[in-house]
Amino acid sequence: MAGITGSSLAVATAAHEGPPEAVGAARPGRRRAARRGDGRIASLFLAPALVGFALFYLYPTIRGVYFSFTDYDLLSPPHSVGAANYRYLWRDPLFWNALRVTLQYVVINIVSQTVLALGLAWLMFRLTRSVLVRVLFLVPWLVPNVAVGLLWLWLLDANLGFVNHLITDLGGSSQGFFTTPSLAMPTIAVINTWQYTGYTALLFYAGMLQIPGTLFESARLDGAGEVRTFTRITLPLLRPIMALVLVVSLIGSFQIFDTVSIDPAQGGPVNATRVIYYYIYQLAFTQFRMGYASAVAVTLVLILGVLTFLQLRLLRASRSDLA
């Protein structure tokens, strides 16, 4: 009687709970519902950023591409000219000069900034980790670009500048840093290197802090010096940070505008500092050739896209040796 009662109770319990398949099938359904709920919450938080992106980036980009195929002067409605702007761009000597000048600035700025930032980051990492030092490195980066440009414009003035007074006191001759074609663009590159090197150094420093200390201890036990440790351990493991810095520096260097715009030469002398961003500004808001300016801007976006893709592929930015 007890066995029969126990069997009946087990059967009744199983019938009440339902088949195991039904119970197991209900759990994925609950998980899917939870994921849908998380997706709605995430969409709610992302909505302001997506709206801002659509209004201030996506829509202007689409309008810019449209204007690049038109003859638009801001005063009359645009009318289509097909690919005429791009054909003219291919034969425009000012465009190619602006691209050449910009590339010169990019090379000087990125090379000098990266080398100096790596050196400063390594010194901070090995010698001091003071918060005060890091704050001082950020000060030039926090100053607006126009203020930095004006500051160095006064310091490097050929007649009244402190730097030229120092050169003449040391027995040299006064230099027209902004008026000599061969010195104008390197001078602007050095100014921006001074402003952004501290910020870049902090990025490298943050990457160095992620490297396990056991690797440096092992290298020290093996008798490796500072140079060998830096080249064999630190640099390879900084590759993702290096890729980030180079991509950001490349895009930022192509966008140089403020320092050139406050220069009294206004892109001179003899177009020596007429970078491509300043050329686009002159076309659009000085000559009112908005259609052609849009074509130059779209071409610049394509150039930056190709260069960024090549950098990320060559540096293998998506993979880290720490993984």
Long-range contacts (C-beta under 8 A, 24 or more apart in sequence): 61-301, 64-294, 64-297, 64-298, 65-294, 65-298, 67-290, 67-291, 67-294, 68-291, 68-294, 68-295, 68-297, 68-298, 69-291, 69-295, 70-291, 71-291, 72-290, 72-291, 72-294, 73-288, 73-289, 73-290, 73-291, 74-288, 74-290, 75-288, 78-290, 78-291, 81-291, 85-291, 85-292, 85-294, 85-295, 86-295, 86-299, 88-292, 89-292, 89-295, 89-296, 89-299, 94-271, 94-274, 94-279, 95-276, 95-279, 95-296, 97-271, 97-274, 98-271, 98-274, 98-275, 98-276, 98-278, 98-279, 99-276, 99-303, 101-185, 101-271, 101-272, 101-273, 101-274, 101-275, 101-276, 102-253, 102-254, 102-256, 102-275, 102-276, 102-277, 104-185, 104-189, 105-185, 105-188, 105-189, 105-253, 105-256, 105-275, 106-250, 106-253, 106-254, 108-185, 108-186, 108-189, 108-190, 108-193, 109-189, 109-192, 109-193, 109-249, 109-253, 109-256, 110-246, 110-249, 110-250, 110-253, 112-189, 112-190, 112-193, 112-197, 113-192, 113-193, 113-196, 113-197, 113-200, 113-249, 114-200, 114-242, 114-245, 114-246, 114-249, 116-193, 116-197, 116-201, 117-197, 117-198, 117-200, 117-201, 117-203, 117-204, 117-245, 118-201, 118-204, 120-197, 120-198, 120-201, 121-201, 121-202, 121-203, 121-204, 121-205, 121-208, 122-204, 122-208, 122-230, 122-234, 124-201, 124-205, 125-205, 125-208, 125-209, 126-226, 134-202, 134-205, 136-198, 137-197, 137-198, 137-199, 137-201, 137-202, 138-198, 138-199, 138-202, 139-198, 140-194, 140-195, 140-196, 140-197, 140-198, 141-195, 141-196, 141-198, 141-199, 143-195, 144-258, 145-195, 145-258, 145-259, 146-258, 146-262, 148-191, 148-194, 148-195, 148-259, 149-191, 149-258, 149-259, 149-262, 149-263, 150-262, 152-191, 152-194, 153-178, 153-262, 153-263, 156-187, 178-263, 178-264, 178-265, 178-273, 179-265, 179-269, 180-269, 181-269, 181-270, 181-272, 182-272, 184-263, 184-265, 184-268, 184-269, 184-272, 184-273, 185-272, 185-273, 188-256, 188-259, 188-260, 188-263, 188-273, 191-259, 192-253, 192-256, 192-259, 196-249, 196-252, 200-245, 200-249, 203-241, 203-244, 203-245, 204-238, 204-241, 204-242, 204-245, 206-241, 207-237, 207-238, 207-240, 207-241, 208-234, 208-238, 210-322, 211-237, 211-238, 211-322, 212-322, 236-321, 237-320, 237-321, 237-322, 239-315, 239-316, 239-317, 239-320, 239-321, 240-317, 240-319, 240-320, 242-315, 243-311, 243-312, 243-315, 243-316, 243-317, 244-317, 246-311, 246-315, 247-308, 247-311, 247-312, 247-317, 250-304, 250-307, 250-308, 250-311, 251-304, 251-308, 254-300, 254-303, 254-304, 257-281, 276-300
